[in-house]
Amino acid sequence: MKFVKSQMKQLIKDNPELQTRLSSLIKEHDLEKNFALKALYHSQVAEGGKYQLAYQALDLPKG
């Protein structure tokens, strides 16, 4: 599974908890949004993270 910025943005948009975590990462570590998105991906999605299934579902073809 690989990081896709548009999927990660959609996942965050759909999850208030992730929105809060993203804001916290940006403020606490003085990160640019793109780096914070990747950090959140690696901590919450990749390698069986809490949001892995929701992230993968965003990649499924619509129809």
Contacts in CASP RR format, 6 or more apart in sequence:
PFRMAT RR
TARGET T0000
AUTHOR 0000-0000-0000
METHOD contacts of the structure
MODEL  1
MKFVKSQMKQLIKDNPELQTRLSSLIKEHDLEKNFALKALYHSQVAEGGK
YQLAYQALDLPKG
1 45 0 8 1.000
1 46 0 8 1.000
1 52 0 8 1.000
1 55 0 8 1.000
1 56 0 8 1.000
3 38 0 8 1.000
3 41 0 8 1.000
3 46 0 8 1.000
4 59 0 8 1.000
5 34 0 8 1.000
5 37 0 8 1.000
7 55 0 8 1.000
7 58 0 8 1.000
7 59 0 8 1.000
8 37 0 8 1.000
8 40 0 8 1.000
8 41 0 8 1.000
8 45 0 8 1.000
8 55 0 8 1.000
9 37 0 8 1.000
10 58 0 8 1.000
11 18 0 8 1.000
11 45 0 8 1.000
11 51 0 8 1.000
11 54 0 8 1.000
11 55 0 8 1.000
11 58 0 8 1.000
12 18 0 8 1.000
12 19 0 8 1.000
12 22 0 8 1.000
12 37 0 8 1.000
12 40 0 8 1.000
13 19 0 8 1.000
14 54 0 8 1.000
15 51 0 8 1.000
15 54 0 8 1.000
18 40 0 8 1.000
18 44 0 8 1.000
18 51 0 8 1.000
21 40 0 8 1.000
21 44 0 8 1.000
22 33 0 8 1.000
22 36 0 8 1.000
22 37 0 8 1.000
22 40 0 8 1.000
25 31 0 8 1.000
25 36 0 8 1.000
25 39 0 8 1.000
25 40 0 8 1.000
26 32 0 8 1.000
26 33 0 8 1.000
26 36 0 8 1.000
29 36 0 8 1.000
29 39 0 8 1.000
31 39 0 8 1.000
41 55 0 8 1.000
43 49 0 8 1.000
44 50 0 8 1.000
44 51 0 8 1.000
45 51 0 8 1.000
45 52 0 8 1.000
45 55 0 8 1.000
46 52 0 8 1.000
END
